[in-house]
Structures are given as C-alpha cells and as structure tokens.
Amino acid sequence: MPLTMMKNGEESSIKKVGGKEDVRRYLESLGFVNGSIVKMVSVMNGNVIVNIKESRIAISKEMANKIMV
C-alpha cells in the first residue's frame, strides 16, 4: 500500500520506492530506501509527516504515493 494509507502512529517498512529516477534518488537521499522503518506522524494540508531514521520529514502527498510500504 502507499505511504499515504498509513494511520497516525503506525510503523511499517518500505517495500518499494517508485517514480522517475530523479524523484527516487531524492527520496533515497532523505532515507526512503527499501527495508527502512517509517512511522507516520500526521497528514496536514496535503503534506505527509513521517519519522524515518531518527529524523522527522515532511513530503508532499504526490511523493508519498510513490513510496510503497
């Protein structure tokens, strides 16, 4: 399922990062790589806030939809 389907406080591991090559590279630089554990913090105004690798990161829903957990 896409990252945007997770509920607040839920944890899951990343299965696949999709999108064009430059988008995948950008997401990987933020820590969104296969096998990483991601925890949903909240969804606000079209942005998704997650904890990944001890960092809190906000990304757009469009980018979050490219991340499968």
mmCIF file as Biopython writes it, N, C-alpha, C and O atoms, coordinates in Angstrom:
data_model
#
loop_
_atom_site.group_PDB
_atom_site.id
_atom_site.type_symbol
_atom_site.label_atom_id
_atom_site.label_alt_id
_atom_site.label_comp_id
_atom_site.label_asym_id
_atom_site.label_entity_id
_atom_site.label_seq_id
_atom_site.pdbx_PDB_ins_code
_atom_site.Cartn_x
_atom_site.Cartn_y
_atom_site.Cartn_z
_atom_site.occupancy
_atom_site.B_iso_or_equiv
_atom_site.auth_seq_id
_atom_site.auth_asym_id
_atom_site.pdbx_PDB_model_num
ATOM 1   N N  . MET A ? 1  ? 0.844  -1.183 0.000   1.0 0.0 1  A 1 
ATOM 2   C CA . MET A ? 1  ? 0.000  0.000  0.000   1.0 0.0 1  A 1 
ATOM 3   C C  . MET A ? 1  ? 0.885  1.241  0.000   1.0 0.0 1  A 1 
ATOM 4   O O  . MET A ? 1  ? 2.025  1.181  0.461   1.0 0.0 1  A 1 
ATOM 5   N N  . PRO A ? 2  ? 0.386  2.358  -0.505  1.0 0.0 2  A 1 
ATOM 6   C CA . PRO A ? 2  ? 1.190  3.589  -0.487  1.0 0.0 2  A 1 
ATOM 7   C C  . PRO A ? 2  ? 1.320  4.155  0.929   1.0 0.0 2  A 1 
ATOM 8   O O  . PRO A ? 2  ? 0.486  3.888  1.794   1.0 0.0 2  A 1 
ATOM 9   N N  . LEU A ? 3  ? 2.352  4.920  1.147   1.0 0.0 3  A 1 
ATOM 10  C CA . LEU A ? 3  ? 2.632  5.538  2.447   1.0 0.0 3  A 1 
ATOM 11  C C  . LEU A ? 3  ? 1.452  6.364  2.942   1.0 0.0 3  A 1 
ATOM 12  O O  . LEU A ? 3  ? 1.220  6.433  4.149   1.0 0.0 3  A 1 
ATOM 13  N N  . THR A ? 4  ? 0.703  6.993  2.042   1.0 0.0 4  A 1 
ATOM 14  C CA . THR A ? 4  ? -0.408 7.857  2.441   1.0 0.0 4  A 1 
ATOM 15  C C  . THR A ? 4  ? -1.551 7.091  3.093   1.0 0.0 4  A 1 
ATOM 16  O O  . THR A ? 4  ? -2.406 7.707  3.728   1.0 0.0 4  A 1 
ATOM 17  N N  . MET A ? 5  ? -1.593 5.756  2.954   1.0 0.0 5  A 1 
ATOM 18  C CA . MET A ? 5  ? -2.673 4.944  3.531   1.0 0.0 5  A 1 
ATOM 19  C C  . MET A ? 5  ? -2.408 4.587  4.996   1.0 0.0 5  A 1 
ATOM 20  O O  . MET A ? 5  ? -3.291 4.054  5.669   1.0 0.0 5  A 1 
ATOM 21  N N  . MET A ? 6  ? -1.214 4.872  5.491   1.0 0.0 6  A 1 
ATOM 22  C CA . MET A ? 6  ? -0.899 4.550  6.882   1.0 0.0 6  A 1 
ATOM 23  C C  . MET A ? 6  ? -1.651 5.477  7.828   1.0 0.0 6  A 1 
ATOM 24  O O  . MET A ? 6  ? -1.947 6.622  7.486   1.0 0.0 6  A 1 
ATOM 25  N N  . LYS A ? 7  ? -1.959 4.968  9.027   1.0 0.0 7  A 1 
ATOM 26  C CA . LYS A ? 7  ? -2.625 5.769  10.046  1.0 0.0 7  A 1 
ATOM 27  C C  . LYS A ? 7  ? -1.574 6.419  10.949  1.0 0.0 7  A 1 
ATOM 28  O O  . LYS A ? 7  ? -0.430 5.970  11.013  1.0 0.0 7  A 1 
ATOM 29  N N  . ASN A ? 8  ? -1.980 7.477  11.639  1.0 0.0 8  A 1 
ATOM 30  C CA . ASN A ? 8  ? -1.067 8.160  12.568  1.0 0.0 8  A 1 
ATOM 31  C C  . ASN A ? 8  ? -0.549 7.188  13.614  1.0 0.0 8  A 1 
ATOM 32  O O  . ASN A ? 8  ? -1.322 6.437  14.208  1.0 0.0 8  A 1 
ATOM 33  N N  . GLY A ? 9  ? 0.758  7.201  13.838  1.0 0.0 9  A 1 
ATOM 34  C CA . GLY A ? 9  ? 1.388  6.340  14.826  1.0 0.0 9  A 1 
ATOM 35  C C  . GLY A ? 9  ? 1.754  4.963  14.311  1.0 0.0 9  A 1 
ATOM 36  O O  . GLY A ? 9  ? 2.439  4.215  15.010  1.0 0.0 9  A 1 
ATOM 37  N N  . GLU A ? 10 ? 1.321  4.603  13.112  1.0 0.0 10 A 1 
ATOM 38  C CA . GLU A ? 10 ? 1.597  3.280  12.550  1.0 0.0 10 A 1 
ATOM 39  C C  . GLU A ? 10 ? 3.014  3.214  11.999  1.0 0.0 10 A 1 
ATOM 40  O O  . GLU A ? 10 ? 3.518  4.180  11.427  1.0 0.0 10 A 1 
ATOM 41  N N  . GLU A ? 11 ? 3.655  2.049  12.181  1.0 0.0 11 A 1 
ATOM 42  C CA . GLU A ? 11 ? 5.002  1.820  11.657  1.0 0.0 11 A 1 
ATOM 43  C C  . GLU A ? 11 ? 4.952  0.736  10.595  1.0 0.0 11 A 1 
ATOM 44  O O  . GLU A ? 11 ? 4.155  -0.198 10.680  1.0 0.0 11 A 1 
ATOM 45  N N  . SER A ? 12 ? 5.810  0.872  9.595   1.0 0.0 12 A 1 
ATOM 46  C CA . SER A ? 12 ? 5.911  -0.139 8.549   1.0 0.0 12 A 1 
ATOM 47  C C  . SER A ? 12 ? 7.282  -0.024 7.897   1.0 0.0 12 A 1 
ATOM 48  O O  . SER A ? 12 ? 7.981  0.976  8.061   1.0 0.0 12 A 1 
ATOM 49  N N  . SER A ? 13 ? 7.654  -1.060 7.157   1.0 0.0 13 A 1 
ATOM 50  C CA . SER A ? 13 ? 8.917  -0.999 6.433   1.0 0.0 13 A 1 
ATOM 51  C C  . SER A ? 13 ? 8.639  -0.668 4.964   1.0 0.0 13 A 1 
ATOM 52  O O  . SER A ? 13 ? 7.582  -1.000 4.427   1.0 0.0 13 A 1 
ATOM 53  N N  . ILE A ? 14 ? 9.591  -0.021 4.342   1.0 0.0 14 A 1 
ATOM 54  C CA . ILE A ? 14 ? 9.452  0.387  2.941   1.0 0.0 14 A 1 
ATOM 55  C C  . ILE A ? 14 ? 9.734  -0.810 2.047   1.0 0.0 14 A 1 
ATOM 56  O O  . ILE A ? 14 ? 10.762 -1.473 2.186   1.0 0.0 14 A 1 
ATOM 57  N N  . LYS A ? 15 ? 8.818  -1.080 1.132   1.0 0.0 15 A 1 
ATOM 58  C CA . LYS A ? 15 ? 8.955  -2.207 0.201   1.0 0.0 15 A 1 
ATOM 59  C C  . LYS A ? 15 ? 9.510  -1.753 -1.146  1.0 0.0 15 A 1 
ATOM 60  O O  . LYS A ? 15 ? 10.306 -2.465 -1.758  1.0 0.0 15 A 1 
ATOM 61  N N  . LYS A ? 16 ? 9.090  -0.560 -1.618  1.0 0.0 16 A 1 
ATOM 62  C CA . LYS A ? 16 ? 9.493  -0.101 -2.940  1.0 0.0 16 A 1 
ATOM 63  C C  . LYS A ? 16 ? 9.350  1.410  -3.021  1.0 0.0 16 A 1 
ATOM 64  O O  . LYS A ? 16 ? 8.413  1.985  -2.465  1.0 0.0 16 A 1 
ATOM 65  N N  . VAL A ? 17 ? 10.285 2.051  -3.715  1.0 0.0 17 A 1 
ATOM 66  C CA . VAL A ? 17 ? 10.206 3.480  -3.986  1.0 0.0 17 A 1 
ATOM 67  C C  . VAL A ? 17 ? 10.071 3.636  -5.489  1.0 0.0 17 A 1 
ATOM 68  O O  . VAL A ? 17 ? 10.967 3.251  -6.240  1.0 0.0 17 A 1 
ATOM 69  N N  . GLY A ? 18 ? 8.955  4.200  -5.932  1.0 0.0 18 A 1 
ATOM 70  C CA . GLY A ? 18 ? 8.685  4.344  -7.363  1.0 0.0 18 A 1 
ATOM 71  C C  . GLY A ? 18 ? 8.938  5.762  -7.851  1.0 0.0 18 A 1 
ATOM 72  O O  . GLY A ? 18 ? 9.522  6.583  -7.144  1.0 0.0 18 A 1 
ATOM 73  N N  . GLY A ? 19 ? 8.490  6.032  -9.064  1.0 0.0 19 A 1 
ATOM 74  C CA . GLY A ? 19 ? 8.647  7.351  -9.654  1.0 0.0 19 A 1 
ATOM 75  C C  . GLY A ? 19 ? 9.819  7.403  -10.615 1.0 0.0 19 A 1 
ATOM 76  O O  . GLY A ? 19 ? 10.506 6.408  -10.848 1.0 0.0 19 A 1 
ATOM 77  N N  . LYS A ? 20 ? 10.029 8.591  -11.168 1.0 0.0 20 A 1 
ATOM 78  C CA . LYS A ? 20 ? 11.150 8.786  -12.090 1.0 0.0 20 A 1 
ATOM 79  C C  . LYS A ? 20 ? 12.475 8.707  -11.331 1.0 0.0 20 A 1 
ATOM 80  O O  . LYS A ? 20 ? 12.513 8.815  -10.105 1.0 0.0 20 A 1 
ATOM 81  N N  . GLU A ? 21 ? 13.540 8.520  -12.073 1.0 0.0 21 A 1 
ATOM 82  C CA . GLU A ? 21 ? 14.866 8.319  -11.488 1.0 0.0 21 A 1 
ATOM 83  C C  . GLU A ? 21 ? 15.265 9.456  -10.548 1.0 0.0 21 A 1 
ATOM 84  O O  . GLU A ? 21 ? 15.783 9.198  -9.461  1.0 0.0 21 A 1 
ATOM 85  N N  . ASP A ? 22 ? 15.033 10.721 -10.949 1.0 0.0 22 A 1 
ATOM 86  C CA . ASP A ? 22 ? 15.434 11.844 -10.098 1.0 0.0 22 A 1 
ATOM 87  C C  . ASP A ? 22 ? 14.598 11.902 -8.824  1.0 0.0 22 A 1 
ATOM 88  O O  . ASP A ? 22 ? 15.115 12.283 -7.773  1.0 0.0 22 A 1 
ATOM 89  N N  . VAL A ? 23 ? 13.324 11.536 -8.891  1.0 0.0 23 A 1 
ATOM 90  C CA . VAL A ? 23 ? 12.472 11.507 -7.695  1.0 0.0 23 A 1 
ATOM 91  C C  . VAL A ? 23 ? 12.934 10.404 -6.752  1.0 0.0 23 A 1 
ATOM 92  O O  . VAL A ? 23 ? 13.027 10.613 -5.543  1.0 0.0 23 A 1 
ATOM 93  N N  . ARG A ? 24 ? 13.224 9.224  -7.307  1.0 0.0 24 A 1 
ATOM 94  C CA . ARG A ? 24 ? 13.706 8.112  -6.471  1.0 0.0 24 A 1 
ATOM 95  C C  . ARG A ? 24 ? 15.009 8.479  -5.785  1.0 0.0 24 A 1 
ATOM 96  O O  . ARG A ? 24 ? 15.191 8.205  -4.599  1.0 0.0 24 A 1 
ATOM 97  N N  . ARG A ? 25 ? 15.911 9.096  -6.525  1.0 0.0 25 A 1 
ATOM 98  C CA . ARG A ? 25 ? 17.206 9.476  -5.948  1.0 0.0 25 A 1 
ATOM 99  C C  . ARG A ? 25 ? 17.020 10.490 -4.810  1.0 0.0 25 A 1 
ATOM 100 O O  . ARG A ? 25 ? 17.683 10.402 -3.776  1.0 0.0 25 A 1 
ATOM 101 N N  . TYR A ? 26 ? 16.113 11.451 -5.013  1.0 0.0 26 A 1 
ATOM 102 C CA . TYR A ? 26 ? 15.841 12.448 -3.977  1.0 0.0 26 A 1 
ATOM 103 C C  . TYR A ? 26 ? 15.274 11.784 -2.727  1.0 0.0 26 A 1 
ATOM 104 O O  . TYR A ? 26 ? 15.718 12.074 -1.616  1.0 0.0 26 A 1 
ATOM 105 N N  . LEU A ? 27 ? 14.289 10.889 -2.902  1.0 0.0 27 A 1 
ATOM 106 C CA . LEU A ? 27 ? 13.696 10.214 -1.756  1.0 0.0 27 A 1 
ATOM 107 C C  . LEU A ? 27 ? 14.712 9.334  -1.038  1.0 0.0 27 A 1 
ATOM 108 O O  . LEU A ? 27 ? 14.706 9.256  0.190   1.0 0.0 27 A 1 
ATOM 109 N N  . GLU A ? 28 ? 15.589 8.667  -1.798  1.0 0.0 28 A 1 
ATOM 110 C CA . GLU A ? 28 ? 16.632 7.849  -1.185  1.0 0.0 28 A 1 
ATOM 111 C C  . GLU A ? 28 ? 17.608 8.700  -0.387  1.0 0.0 28 A 1 
ATOM 112 O O  . GLU A ? 28 ? 18.118 8.258  0.643   1.0 0.0 28 A 1 
ATOM 113 N N  . SER A ? 29 ? 17.870 9.920  -0.855  1.0 0.0 29 A 1 
ATOM 114 C CA . SER A ? 29 ? 18.777 10.804 -0.111  1.0 0.0 29 A 1 
ATOM 115 C C  . SER A ? 29 ? 18.163 11.240 1.223   1.0 0.0 29 A 1 
ATOM 116 O O  . SER A ? 29 ? 18.884 11.588 2.158   1.0 0.0 29 A 1 
ATOM 117 N N  . LEU A ? 30 ? 16.817 11.219 1.306   1.0 0.0 30 A 1 
ATOM 118 C CA . LEU A ? 30 ? 16.133 11.545 2.562   1.0 0.0 30 A 1 
ATOM 119 C C  . LEU A ? 30 ? 16.039 10.347 3.501   1.0 0.0 30 A 1 
ATOM 120 O O  . LEU A ? 30 ? 15.660 10.497 4.662   1.0 0.0 30 A 1 
ATOM 121 N N  . GLY A ? 31 ? 16.388 9.143  3.000   1.0 0.0 31 A 1 
ATOM 122 C CA . GLY A ? 31 ? 16.362 7.953  3.837   1.0 0.0 31 A 1 
ATOM 123 C C  . GLY A ? 31 ? 15.292 6.947  3.469   1.0 0.0 31 A 1 
ATOM 124 O O  . GLY A ? 31 ? 15.167 5.909  4.119   1.0 0.0 31 A 1 
ATOM 125 N N  . PHE A ? 32 ? 14.512 7.242  2.425   1.0 0.0 32 A 1 
ATOM 126 C CA . PHE A ? 32 ? 13.452 6.329  1.996   1.0 0.0 32 A 1 
ATOM 127 C C  . PHE A ? 32 ? 14.043 5.257  1.086   1.0 0.0 32 A 1 
ATOM 128 O O  . PHE A ? 32 ? 13.984 5.360  -0.139  1.0 0.0 32 A 1 
ATOM 129 N N  . VAL A ? 33 ? 14.617 4.223  1.712   1.0 0.0 33 A 1 
ATOM 130 C CA . VAL A ? 33 ? 15.205 3.106  0.967   1.0 0.0 33 A 1 
ATOM 131 C C  . VAL A ? 33 ? 14.519 1.813  1.393   1.0 0.0 33 A 1 
ATOM 132 O O  . VAL A ? 33 ? 13.952 1.736  2.483   1.0 0.0 33 A 1 
ATOM 133 N N  . ASN A ? 34 ? 14.571 0.799  0.532   1.0 0.0 34 A 1 
ATOM 134 C CA . ASN A ? 34 ? 13.932 -0.479 0.824   1.0 0.0 34 A 1 
ATOM 135 C C  . ASN A ? 34 ? 14.410 -1.029 2.162   1.0 0.0 34 A 1 
ATOM 136 O O  . ASN A ? 34 ? 15.607 -1.060 2.444   1.0 0.0 34 A 1 
ATOM 137 N N  . GLY A ? 35 ? 13.453 -1.463 2.983   1.0 0.0 35 A 1 
ATOM 138 C CA . GLY A ? 35 ? 13.769 -2.054 4.277   1.0 0.0 35 A 1 
ATOM 139 C C  . GLY A ? 35 ? 13.784 -1.075 5.433   1.0 0.0 35 A 1 
ATOM 140 O O  . GLY A ? 35 ? 13.774 -1.498 6.589   1.0 0.0 35 A 1 
ATOM 141 N N  . SER A ? 36 ? 13.809 0.216  5.161   1.0 0.0 36 A 1 
ATOM 142 C CA . SER A ? 36 ? 13.815 1.206  6.245   1.0 0.0 36 A 1 
ATOM 143 C C  . SER A ? 36 ? 12.463 1.218  6.945   1.0 0.0 36 A 1 
ATOM 144 O O  . SER A ? 36 ? 11.424 1.010  6.319   1.0 0.0 36 A 1 
ATOM 145 N N  . ILE A ? 37 ? 12.491 1.463  8.248   1.0 0.0 37 A 1 
ATOM 146 C CA . ILE A ? 37 ? 11.262 1.560  9.030   1.0 0.0 37 A 1 
ATOM 147 C C  . ILE A ? 37 ? 10.801 3.018  9.026   1.0 0.0 37 A 1 
ATOM 148 O O  . ILE A ? 37 ? 11.575 3.931  9.314   1.0 0.0 37 A 1 
ATOM 149 N N  . VAL A ? 38 ? 9.529  3.214  8.697   1.0 0.0 38 A 1 
ATOM 150 C CA . VAL A ? 38 ? 8.955  4.556  8.652   1.0 0.0 38 A 1 
ATOM 151 C C  . VAL A ? 38 ? 7.735  4.585  9.570   1.0 0.0 38 A 1 
ATOM 152 O O  . VAL A ? 38 ? 6.948  3.639  9.601   1.0 0.0 38 A 1 
ATOM 153 N N  . LYS A ? 39 ? 7.584  5.690  10.322  1.0 0.0 39 A 1 
ATOM 154 C CA . LYS A ? 39 ? 6.452  5.847  11.234  1.0 0.0 39 A 1 
ATOM 155 C C  . LYS A ? 39 ? 5.675  7.098  10.845  1.0 0.0 39 A 1 
ATOM 156 O O  . LYS A ? 39 ? 6.243  8.185  10.743  1.0 0.0 39 A 1 
ATOM 157 N N  . MET A ? 40 ? 4.372  6.936  10.629  1.0 0.0 40 A 1 
ATOM 158 C CA . MET A ? 40 ? 3.507  8.061  10.265  1.0 0.0 40 A 1 
ATOM 159 C C  . MET A ? 40 ? 3.300  8.962  11.477  1.0 0.0 40 A 1 
ATOM 160 O O  . MET A ? 40 ? 2.939  8.495  12.557  1.0 0.0 40 A 1 
ATOM 161 N N  . VAL A ? 41 ? 3.533  10.252 11.286  1.0 0.0 41 A 1 
ATOM 162 C CA . VAL A ? 41 ? 3.300  11.216 12.349  1.0 0.0 41 A 1 
ATOM 163 C C  . VAL A ? 41 ? 1.954  11.896 12.127  1.0 0.0 41 A 1 
ATOM 164 O O  . VAL A ? 41 ? 1.095  11.876 13.009  1.0 0.0 41 A 1 
ATOM 165 N N  . SER A ? 42 ? 1.766  12.502 10.945  1.0 0.0 42 A 1 
ATOM 166 C CA . SER A ? 42 ? 0.488  13.146 10.652  1.0 0.0 42 A 1 
ATOM 167 C C  . SER A ? 42 ? 0.391  13.505 9.172   1.0 0.0 42 A 1 
ATOM 168 O O  . SER A ? 42 ? 1.374  13.477 8.431   1.0 0.0 42 A 1 
ATOM 169 N N  . VAL A ? 43 ? -0.833 13.843 8.776   1.0 0.0 43 A 1 
ATOM 170 C CA . VAL A ? 43 ? -1.100 14.346 7.425   1.0 0.0 43 A 1 
ATOM 171 C C  . VAL A ? 43 ? -1.735 15.715 7.604   1.0 0.0 43 A 1 
ATOM 172 O O  . VAL A ? 43 ? -2.786 15.841 8.233   1.0 0.0 43 A 1 
ATOM 173 N N  . MET A ? 44 ? -1.092 16.746 7.048   1.0 0.0 44 A 1 
ATOM 174 C CA . MET A ? 44 ? -1.584 18.111 7.214   1.0 0.0 44 A 1 
ATOM 175 C C  . MET A ? 44 ? -1.487 18.877 5.903   1.0 0.0 44 A 1 
ATOM 176 O O  . MET A ? 44 ? -0.421 18.919 5.287   1.0 0.0 44 A 1 
ATOM 177 N N  . ASN A ? 45 ? -2.575 19.474 5.476   1.0 0.0 45 A 1 
ATOM 178 C CA . ASN A ? 45 ? -2.606 20.363 4.308   1.0 0.0 45 A 1 
ATOM 179 C C  . ASN A ? 45 ? -1.927 19.764 3.084   1.0 0.0 45 A 1 
ATOM 180 O O  . ASN A ? 45 ? -1.194 20.458 2.380   1.0 0.0 45 A 1 
ATOM 181 N N  . GLY A ? 46 ? -2.163 18.490 2.828   1.0 0.0 46 A 1 
ATOM 182 C CA . GLY A ? 46 ? -1.577 17.857 1.655   1.0 0.0 46 A 1 
ATOM 183 C C  . GLY A ? 46 ? -0.153 17.393 1.830   1.0 0.0 46 A 1 
ATOM 184 O O  . GLY A ? 46 ? 0.444  16.873 0.887   1.0 0.0 46 A 1 
ATOM 185 N N  . ASN A ? 47 ? 0.411  17.566 3.013   1.0 0.0 47 A 1 
ATOM 186 C CA . ASN A ? 47 ? 1.763  17.088 3.295   1.0 0.0 47 A 1 
ATOM 187 C C  . ASN A ? 47 ? 1.709  15.911 4.261   1.0 0.0 47 A 1 
ATOM 188 O O  . ASN A ? 47 ? 0.827  15.835 5.117   1.0 0.0 47 A 1 
ATOM 189 N N  . VAL A ? 48 ? 2.650  15.006 4.115   1.0 0.0 48 A 1 
ATOM 190 C CA . VAL A ? 48 ? 2.748  13.840 4.983   1.0 0.0 48 A 1 
ATOM 191 C C  . VAL A ? 48 ? 4.001  14.008 5.834   1.0 0.0 48 A 1 
ATOM 192 O O  . VAL A ? 48 ? 5.086  14.259 5.309   1.0 0.0 48 A 1 
ATOM 193 N N  . ILE A ? 49 ? 3.847  13.869 7.144   1.0 0.0 49 A 1 
ATOM 194 C CA . ILE A ? 49 ? 4.982  13.997 8.059   1.0 0.0 49 A 1 
ATOM 195 C C  . ILE A ? 49 ? 5.269  12.619 8.641   1.0 0.0 49 A 1 
ATOM 196 O O  . ILE A ? 49 ? 4.387  11.980 9.216   1.0 0.0 49 A 1 
ATOM 197 N N  . VAL A ? 50 ? 6.522  12.165 8.483   1.0 0.0 50 A 1 
ATOM 198 C CA . VAL A ? 50 ? 6.917  10.839 8.949   1.0 0.0 50 A 1 
ATOM 199 C C  . VAL A ? 50 ? 8.224  10.921 9.725   1.0 0.0 50 A 1 
ATOM 200 O O  . VAL A ? 50 ? 9.005  11.859 9.565   1.0 0.0 50 A 1 
ATOM 201 N N  . ASN A ? 51 ? 8.443  9.919  10.567  1.0 0.0 51 A 1 
ATOM 202 C CA . ASN A ? 51 ? 9.741  9.723  11.222  1.0 0.0 51 A 1 
ATOM 203 C C  . ASN A ? 51 ? 10.446 8.607  10.480  1.0 0.0 51 A 1 
ATOM 204 O O  . ASN A ? 51 ? 9.895  7.520  10.307  1.0 0.0 51 A 1 
ATOM 205 N N  . ILE A ? 52 ? 11.665 8.875  10.043  1.0 0.0 52 A 1 
ATOM 206 C CA . ILE A ? 52 ? 12.473 7.858  9.386   1.0 0.0 52 A 1 
ATOM 207 C C  . ILE A ? 52 ? 13.924 8.080  9.775   1.0 0.0 52 A 1 
ATOM 208 O O  . ILE A ? 52 ? 14.437 9.196  9.682   1.0 0.0 52 A 1 
ATOM 209 N N  . LYS A ? 53 ? 14.581 7.020  10.209  1.0 0.0 53 A 1 
ATOM 210 C CA . LYS A ? 53 ? 15.991 7.085  10.631  1.0 0.0 53 A 1 
ATOM 211 C C  . LYS A ? 53 ? 16.236 8.244  11.598  1.0 0.0 53 A 1 
ATOM 212 O O  . LYS A ? 53 ? 17.146 9.050  11.403  1.0 0.0 53 A 1 
ATOM 213 N N  . GLU A ? 54 ? 15.410 8.313  12.643  1.0 0.0 54 A 1 
ATOM 214 C CA . GLU A ? 54 ? 15.533 9.302  13.707  1.0 0.0 54 A 1 
ATOM 215 C C  . GLU A ? 54 ? 15.411 10.741 13.229  1.0 0.0 54 A 1 
ATOM 216 O O  . GLU A ? 54 ? 15.909 11.654 13.888  1.0 0.0 54 A 1 
ATOM 217 N N  . SER A ? 55 ? 14.751 10.960 12.085  1.0 0.0 55 A 1 
ATOM 218 C CA . SER A ? 55 ? 14.504 12.301 11.560  1.0 0.0 55 A 1 
ATOM 219 C C  . SER A ? 55 ? 13.028 12.454 11.252  1.0 0.0 55 A 1 
ATOM 220 O O  . SER A ? 55 ? 12.366 11.485 10.882  1.0 0.0 55 A 1 
ATOM 221 N N  . ARG A ? 56 ? 12.516 13.646 11.400  1.0 0.0 56 A 1 
ATOM 222 C CA . ARG A ? 56 ? 11.134 13.941 11.032  1.0 0.0 56 A 1 
ATOM 223 C C  . ARG A ? 56 ? 11.165 14.660 9.691   1.0 0.0 56 A 1 
ATOM 224 O O  . ARG A ? 56 ? 11.812 15.698 9.549   1.0 0.0 56 A 1 
ATOM 225 N N  . ILE A ? 57 ? 10.464 14.105 8.713   1.0 0.0 57 A 1 
ATOM 226 C CA . ILE A ? 57 ? 10.500 14.624 7.350   1.0 0.0 57 A 1 
ATOM 227 C C  . ILE A ? 57 ? 9.085  14.856 6.850   1.0 0.0 57 A 1 
ATOM 228 O O  . ILE A ? 57 ? 8.198  14.032 7.073   1.0 0.0 57 A 1 
ATOM 229 N N  . ALA A ? 58 ? 8.875  15.979 6.174   1.0 0.0 58 A 1 
ATOM 230 C CA . ALA A ? 58 ? 7.592  16.281 5.531   1.0 0.0 58 A 1 
ATOM 231 C C  . ALA A ? 58 ? 7.779  16.197 4.026   1.0 0.0 58 A 1 
ATOM 232 O O  . ALA A ? 58 ? 8.692  16.803 3.465   1.0 0.0 58 A 1 
ATOM 233 N N  . ILE A ? 59 ? 6.896  15.432 3.374   1.0 0.0 59 A 1 
ATOM 234 C CA . ILE A ? 59 ? 6.913  15.338 1.917   1.0 0.0 59 A 1 
ATOM 235 C C  . ILE A ? 59 ? 5.488  15.515 1.416   1.0 0.0 59 A 1 
ATOM 236 O O  . ILE A ? 59 ? 4.531  15.361 2.174   1.0 0.0 59 A 1 
ATOM 237 N N  . SER A ? 60 ? 5.354  15.838 0.135   1.0 0.0 60 A 1 
ATOM 238 C CA . SER A ? 60 ? 4.024  16.037 -0.438  1.0 0.0 60 A 1 
ATOM 239 C C  . SER A ? 60 ? 3.314  14.694 -0.588  1.0 0.0 60 A 1 
ATOM 240 O O  . SER A ? 60 ? 3.951  13.641 -0.611  1.0 0.0 60 A 1 
ATOM 241 N N  . LYS A ? 61 ? 1.988  14.748 -0.689  1.0 0.0 61 A 1 
ATOM 242 C CA . LYS A ? 61 ? 1.210  13.518 -0.883  1.0 0.0 61 A 1 
ATOM 243 C C  . LYS A ? 61 ? 1.587  12.842 -2.187  1.0 0.0 61 A 1 
ATOM 244 O O  . LYS A ? 61 ? 1.585  11.614 -2.265  1.0 0.0 61 A 1 
ATOM 245 N N  . GLU A ? 62 ? 1.914  13.622 -3.217  1.0 0.0 62 A 1 
ATOM 246 C CA . GLU A ? 62 ? 2.294  13.044 -4.505  1.0 0.0 62 A 1 
ATOM 247 C C  . GLU A ? 62 ? 3.546  12.185 -4.347  1.0 0.0 62 A 1 
ATOM 248 O O  . GLU A ? 62 ? 3.608  11.080 -4.885  1.0 0.0 62 A 1 
ATOM 249 N N  . MET A ? 63 ? 4.535  12.677 -3.620  1.0 0.0 63 A 1 
ATOM 250 C CA . MET A ? 63 ? 5.753  11.902 -3.381  1.0 0.0 63 A 1 
ATOM 251 C C  . MET A ? 63 ? 5.467  10.707 -2.482  1.0 0.0 63 A 1 
ATOM 252 O O  . MET A ? 63 ? 5.991  9.617  -2.710  1.0 0.0 63 A 1 
ATOM 253 N N  . ALA A ? 64 ? 4.630  10.909 -1.453  1.0 0.0 64 A 1 
ATOM 254 C CA . ALA A ? 64 ? 4.309  9.831  -0.519  1.0 0.0 64 A 1 
ATOM 255 C C  . ALA A ? 64 ? 3.588  8.686  -1.233  1.0 0.0 64 A 1 
ATOM 256 O O  . ALA A ? 64 ? 3.736  7.526  -0.847  1.0 0.0 64 A 1 
ATOM 257 N N  . ASN A ? 65 ? 2.817  9.000  -2.261  1.0 0.0 65 A 1 
ATOM 258 C CA . ASN A ? 65 ? 2.110  7.960  -3.011  1.0 0.0 65 A 1 
ATOM 259 C C  . ASN A ? 65 ? 3.068  7.074  -3.805  1.0 0.0 65 A 1 
ATOM 260 O O  . ASN A ? 65 ? 2.689  5.975  -4.210  1.0 0.0 65 A 1 
ATOM 261 N N  . LYS A ? 66 ? 4.289  7.525  -4.034  1.0 0.0 66 A 1 
ATOM 262 C CA . LYS A ? 66 ? 5.285  6.746  -4.780  1.0 0.0 66 A 1 
ATOM 263 C C  . LYS A ? 66 ? 6.035  5.767  -3.872  1.0 0.0 66 A 1 
ATOM 264 O O  . LYS A ? 66 ? 6.789  4.926  -4.361  1.0 0.0 66 A 1 
ATOM 265 N N  . ILE A ? 67 ? 5.832  5.872  -2.551  1.0 0.0 67 A 1 
ATOM 266 C CA . ILE A ? 67 ? 6.520  5.027  -1.588  1.0 0.0 67 A 1 
ATOM 267 C C  . ILE A ? 67 ? 5.567  3.923  -1.131  1.0 0.0 67 A 1 
ATOM 268 O O  . ILE A ? 67 ? 4.528  4.205  -0.533  1.0 0.0 67 A 1 
ATOM 269 N N  . MET A ? 68 ? 5.913  2.684  -1.406  1.0 0.0 68 A 1 
ATOM 270 C CA . MET A ? 68 ? 5.083  1.540  -1.015  1.0 0.0 68 A 1 
ATOM 271 C C  . MET A ? 68 ? 5.623  0.914  0.269   1.0 0.0 68 A 1 
ATOM 272 O O  . MET A ? 68 ? 6.823  0.679  0.409   1.0 0.0 68 A 1 
ATOM 273 N N  . VAL A ? 69 ? 4.706  0.651  1.201   1.0 0.0 69 A 1 
ATOM 274 C CA . VAL A ? 69 ? 5.089  0.047  2.485   1.0 0.0 69 A 1 
ATOM 275 C C  . VAL A ? 69 ? 4.387  -1.284 2.660   1.0 0.0 69 A 1 
ATOM 276 O O  . VAL A ? 69 ? 4.576  -1.952 3.677   1.0 0.0 69 A 1 
#
